[in-house]
Amino acid sequence: LVCCYQAKEFGLFIEDFIDLVAFFTLAIGVNSFTLHDRLENVVNYVKFREKSERDALTGIYNRGKGEEKIAQLLQKETYGAFCIIDVDDFKYFNDTFGHSCGDEILQEIAKIIQNCFSSNDVFFRMGGDEFIIYCVDYIDGSQWEDRLDHFYKEIEAI
């Protein structure tokens, strides 16, 4: 600005200065819009990724993410207890009371799993009426049995 002020006539300098302010303002606006758009894309990516890792009905991990998490734990040699849960006579509930009743049962089971097991554990819906639970660091059988007994009591309550 100093060089332009000394090298140009005052009227020409004012025109250049106005153009400079206009371009600077435009650049800030465009960069702000671009930054906002990029941040929105990141937020949408995180939401999409989270949604793609969760079972739509129960909200717990889906099969793909659950298997991936267990594989990671096994690679790190983080051993524990593994449990497969299959809901007995689930087809009867669906056929007799309708699929909405069956959906409610699956949602309740998922809530109980979330409440009975640690956030360090991996649990997911395998598909249909099957759930998988991998409890980290459960080497002691009695500790595992106590946890399962509590889980079964909660299930019987529904």
Secondary structure, DSSP 8 states (H G I E B T S, - for coil): -HHHHHHS-HHHHHHHHHHHHHHHHHHHHHHHHHHHHHHHHHHHHHHHHHHHHB-TTT-SB-HHHHHHHHHHHHHTT--EEEEEEE-TTHHHHHHHH-HHHHHHHHHHHHHHHHHHS-TTSEEEEEETTEEEEEEET---HHHHHHHHHHHHHHHHH-
